[in-house]
Amino acid sequence: MSNLAVDSTPSKWGAAPGTDEGAVLGINADSKIGFYGTEPIAVQTLSSASSGGSTVAQVVQALAALGLVVDSDA
């Protein structure tokens, strides 16, 4: 396994801040990302547990919109 170099001036292509591994995608909240040929979308907002929480269906729907999972119920 190879190691990623830490970039002293982080960019979207460098390692995650404070680490020597990973990549940063969607630098800004309005940056759009998508996976596996899906239409890129901006970050979605889900409720936290302290405010009633999101349902499993909402989380699956958000992940499916990114192209990371397939919603078999859709």
C-alpha positions as CSV (number, residue, x, y, z in Angstrom):
1,M,0.0,0.0,0.0
2,S,1.4,3.4,-0.9
3,N,1.3,6.5,1.4
4,L,-0.2,9.8,0.3
5,A,2.0,12.8,0.8
6,V,0.8,15.6,3.0
7,D,0.5,18.9,1.1
8,S,1.5,21.9,3.2
9,T,-1.0,24.0,1.2
10,P,-4.1,21.7,1.2
11,S,-6.2,21.7,-1.9
12,K,-9.0,19.5,-3.1
13,W,-6.4,17.1,-4.5
14,G,-4.3,16.9,-1.3
15,A,-4.7,14.8,1.8
16,A,-7.5,15.5,4.3
17,P,-6.5,18.3,6.7
18,G,-4.3,17.1,9.6
19,T,-3.8,13.7,8.1
20,D,-1.6,11.9,5.6
21,E,-4.4,10.0,3.9
22,G,-7.7,10.5,2.1
23,A,-8.9,13.1,-0.3
24,V,-11.2,16.1,0.1
25,L,-14.2,16.3,-2.2
26,G,-16.7,19.1,-2.3
27,I,-14.6,21.8,-0.6
28,N,-17.5,24.3,-0.2
29,A,-21.1,23.6,0.8
30,D,-22.3,24.5,-2.7
31,S,-19.7,22.3,-4.4
32,K,-21.4,19.5,-6.2
33,I,-20.3,15.8,-6.1
34,G,-21.7,12.6,-7.6
35,F,-20.5,9.0,-7.9
36,Y,-21.0,6.2,-10.5
37,G,-22.5,8.5,-13.2
38,T,-25.1,10.2,-11.1
39,E,-25.9,13.9,-11.6
40,P,-23.6,15.9,-9.2
41,I,-25.5,17.5,-6.3
42,A,-24.6,19.9,-3.5
43,V,-24.5,18.8,0.1
44,Q,-27.8,17.7,1.6
45,T,-29.0,18.5,5.1
46,L,-30.5,15.9,7.4
47,S,-31.8,16.4,10.9
48,S,-29.6,15.6,13.8
49,A,-30.7,13.2,16.5
50,S,-31.1,16.1,19.0
51,S,-33.9,17.6,16.8
52,G,-35.9,14.4,16.1
53,G,-33.4,12.8,13.8
54,S,-33.6,11.6,10.2
55,T,-35.2,8.4,9.3
56,V,-33.3,5.5,7.7
57,A,-35.3,6.1,4.5
58,Q,-34.1,9.8,4.4
59,V,-30.5,8.7,4.8
60,V,-30.8,6.0,2.1
61,Q,-32.4,8.6,-0.2
62,A,-29.6,11.1,0.4
63,L,-26.9,8.4,-0.3
64,A,-28.8,7.2,-3.4
65,A,-28.9,10.8,-4.7
66,L,-25.1,10.8,-4.5
67,G,-24.9,7.4,-6.2
68,L,-23.3,5.6,-3.3
69,V,-26.2,3.1,-2.7
70,V,-29.1,1.8,-4.7
71,D,-32.5,2.2,-3.0
72,S,-34.2,-1.1,-3.7
73,D,-37.5,0.4,-2.6
74,A,-37.5,3.2,-5.1
